[in-house]
Amino acid sequence: MNEIDFVYPLSSELEDRLRVKANKIRGRIVSFVVQYEAFIQGQWRPIVRYDTAHRFAHRDVLHPDGSSDKQPLDFPSLSLAFTFAIQDLKSLWQWYRYGYEKEMEK
């Protein structure tokens, strides 16, 4: 089994990052975690996580109160779900952060 494990900075201020972990067997993704984290009010906070926990690919949108919304992903392979997760978070991380910070104001 091959492991992929890295952190990818998203902002020039280094206050936003993508944490990526995956396992591959024979070139195919068999499990993964792709998580967007933001440094807000002095601590790293997970904002959105894509993973294969619970035996299916899904997205968890995390909220400041500790709750989360789970949304299943419908892709023909985990490799496609993994690629989608990375692209989604790379392109929409600012939107996710904005929503999280707005919720913190309530």
N, C-alpha and C positions, 0 to 999 in steps of 0.2 A: 504494500500500500504506500502510495506517495502522499505526503502532506504538503499543503500550501498554508502558509501562515505569515501574514505581513500586515503592517499598518500603513495606510496611504493618507498623507496630508491633503486636505481639501481646500484650506484657506491659507493665504500667505501669512496670516497672523498665527498659524498653527493652533488655532482654537477649534478646529473642526477636523475630524479624521474618520477614515473608513477602516474598520478592523475586519480582516478577511481571514477565514480559516476554512479549509476544505480537505476532504480526503478523496483520493482518486485510486481506482483499481483499473488497471489496463487502459488508462487514458480516459476513463469515464468518472465523472463526479458521483460519489455515493453518499456523501453528506456534506453539509456546509453551514457556516454562519457568516453573514455579511451584516455588519452593524455600523450605523452612523452614530457617532458620539460627538458631543459639543461641550466645550469648556465654558460653563455658565455659572456665575456667582461662586467662583473659586473651586469648582469641582467638575470632573468629567461626568457627563450624564448621557446614558443611552437614550436615543430619540426614536430610531426606527431599526428594527432587526428583521432580517430575512433568515430563516433557518429551516432545518429538516428535523427538528425535535418533534416528538409525538408521531414520528413515522410518516410525515407528509411535509411538503414544501409549503411555507406560509410566510406572511409578513405580520409582524407585531408592531403596531404603532403604540409607543409608550407615552404615558402621560405623567406630568409632574406629581400627581397624587398617588402614583404607584400602580394605577390601573393600566390595562392595555386592551387594544382591539386586535383580534386575530382575524386575518383574511387569507383563506387558502389560495394557493397559486395553481393555475391549471395550465401546465406545460407538459409536452410529451416526454420530456426527460429532465433529470435534475441538472444536467449540464446547461440546458436552456434557461431553467429557473435561476441558476447561479449567475449566468451572464446577465440576465435581466436585472437581478438584484443589484449587481455592481453598477450597471448603467443607470438604473433608476436613482440610486443614491448619489452617484457622481453628478447627475444633472439636476436633481431636485433638492439637494441637501439644504440650500438656503430657504426654500419654502417650508421644509420640515422644521427647521430651526425657528423660523418666524412663528409658526403655529404653536410650537412648544413654549416659546417665550410669552406669547399672548395668553396661553393657558396659565402660566405662572403668575400673571398679573391679576388673575381673578381671586 
